[in-house]
């Protein structure tokens, strides 16, 4: 029951904010948040969560960060990746696909840095 209430409130808040922003002439874009807290924003790979404090995670490089902060960086990176690439699919989670059609490289903040270095737009 608690989860149903939480999801209902979340959806209602998103709906209200989207309507208000549209009244002001803005455009709302959605980003798929899937796996955003599972991957490090620095591109080092999957993170390991702390057993005692689940909000903290350890990157493969050894750095420790707040998992929500890392996820928010990755959500922002997904939005800007789709804007820079001109991708119409704002829900894109991964950059490329393998030959077996398996998605492989997650869009992280490091993906944007590599785009800047390669001279994209």
Residue, then its C-alpha position, 0 to 999 in steps of 0.5 A: x500500500x505504501x509503495x502504491x501511494x508513493x508511486x501515485x504521488x510521484x506520478x501526480x507531481x510529475x504531471x502537475x509540474x509538466x502541465x505548469x511548465x507547458x503553460x509557460x511554453x517549456x518542453x518536458x523531456x523524459x530520461x530513462x533512469x534505469x541503471x543510473x545508480x548501478x554505473x559510476x559516472x566516471x565511466x569506470x564500471x559498475x558500482x558496489x553498494x555499501x552493506x551498512x549504508x546503502x546510499x554509499x557506493x564504491x566505484x571500481x576505481x576505489x572512489x566512494x560517492x553517494x549513489x544518488x549523486x552519481x545517478x543524478x550525474x548519469x541522468x543529466x548525461x543521458x539527457x545531454x547525450x541525446x541532445x548532442x547526438x540528435x537522438x530522438x530516443x530520450x530513454x536511451x540507456x546504452x550507447x551502442x549494441x553488440x553484434x548479438x543485439x545486446x546493449x553494452x556501454x551505459x551512457x554516463x558523464x564520462x560518455x559526454x567527456x569523450x564526445x567533447x574530446x572527439x569533437x562532436x558538434 
